[in-house]
Structures are given as C-alpha cells and as structure tokens.
Amino acid sequence: MSKYNALWEYVQKSGSQSLRLTFEEIQKIAEIPIDHSFLKYKKELTEYGYQVGKISMKEQTVIFNKIDEGL
C-alpha cells in the first residue's frame, strides 16, 4: 500500500480528463506533504488509469491526465 493511495483514488474518482491540484490540496487529500519521493511513487498512478502530467515547482501544482485507453 502506497502512502499516496488516497491521492490516487481521489484522482481516479474525479473522472476528469485532466485535473490540476496544488501541493496544498494534495497534502490535504493524501494527509502527507508532497516531497521528492513523489517522483518515485507517481508511476503507481497508471494502475488507476491516470498519469502525472506537469509538476510545476513555481506554481506549486501537479497536473494529472487520464490515460487514453484508445492507444
């Protein structure tokens, strides 16, 4: 079980093609602050039908994109 499971489930339940969350929102959802290990864990998100798009350190946001199953 990943420390980011709550976040992955939140993203999946959104059903959005693209979802933009701030680091603060991610911390509230996952109940842990986003840190460098996020880069290691982000590959788990593909199991939920999504992938991490852009991570903006300047804006402190992460964009999650639904994986196109038609590929």
Beta strands, then each sheet from edge to edge (+ up, - down):
strand 1: 18-22
strand 2: 50-56
strand 3: 61-66
sheet 1: 1+ 3- 2+
end
